[in-house]
Amino acid sequence: MDTSGQIKVEDTDRGNPTAVSDGDSAQHERVFYRIALQTLLLFLALFAVTVYTFGRWTASRLTTPLSSIADGIRNIARGQYHKRLNFKASYELAQIQDDFNDMAERLERMEREKRELEESKQRMLIDISHDLKTPMTTIRGYIEAMEVGLIDTEERKRQILHLISDKAKLVSELIDGIFELSKLDSPDYPFTVVASDIAEFTREIAAEYYEVFEEKKFDFQYDIPHREIMVPFNATWLYRAVSNILSNALKYNPPGTTVQLKLLNAGKGVEIHVSDDGVGIPEAIKEKVFEAFVRGDQARKSDGGTGLGLAIAKQVVEKHGGKITLTTNGKTKFVLFLPNDL
C-alpha cells in the first residue's frame, strides 16, 4: 500500500513537469506567431510606404520633365521659339531636352532670318521704287520743260538731251541689275563652270581696264602670274563680278588713286584681289556693303550707280562655291576666293 501510494506520488510528480512544459511551448508559439505577424505587418507597412514614396519620386521625375516638354511644345506652337527647357532628369529625358532646345534654337534662327529677309525685301522694294522714280521724274521734268519752250537754245537742248540719255541709261542698268540678281538668287538658274586658265582671264580684264584708269588719271597696277592656272569658273559671270568692283573703284575714288588687281594661289583655290588706296568705305556700311542698293557714299542719288554691283559680285562668287571678303586696314581690298575642284 505504502509502496503503491508512493508510486502514485512519483507518477504525479513526473506528470506535472510535462504538463507545464506543453503549456509553455504553446505560449511561446503564440508569442512567436504574434511577433511574426507584427513583423510581417510592419514589413508590409514599410514596404507600402517605400513603394508609395518611390512611386511619387519616380512620378515626379517623369511628370515634371514631361510637363516641361509639353509646355515647350505649346510655346513652339505659339511661335515662342526663344524659350528653352531646363530640368534635371535621367539621361534619356536629358537627351530629349537637349534635342528640343537645339530644335528651338534652329527655329528661332530661321524665324529671325525670315523676318530679316522680309525686311530686306521690303527695303529693296522701297529702294527700287525710289531709284526708278528719281530718274524718271527728272526725265519727265526735262521733257515737259522742252515741250513748253522753257529750253530755247540749241546748246541747252543738247545738254538736256544728254542728261535724259544718262538717266535713261541708269534706269536700264538698274533694271538689268535687278534681273541679273534675281537670276542668281534662283536655285533653278543654270550656272555652268568650265575649267579654264584664270590667269589669262585676269590678264584680259587688266588689259581692258588699263586704258580706262589711265584716262581718269588713276595709277592702275596688276600682278598676274605668267603661267597657266586652270580653275573651273563661269567666265561671263566672273567677269561681271570683277568688273563691278573695278568700276566702283573708278566711280567712287578721285584721280591719283592707286588701284591694284592681283591673282595668286591660295590653299585649295585661287584669290583675286582688287584693292585701292582711295576714300575708303564708311564704317557704317561695312557690314552691309554686299547687300543690294547699298552704295559707298551712302547717298540715295540717282547718279550714284545702281547699288547692285557688290551684291551681284557676292552672288557670283558664292555660285562658284567661293567667298568674297572686304578688308579696310589702310586700303579697301576685296578678295574673291574661288575653289579649285579639278
Disulfide bonds with the S-S distance in Angstrom:
none
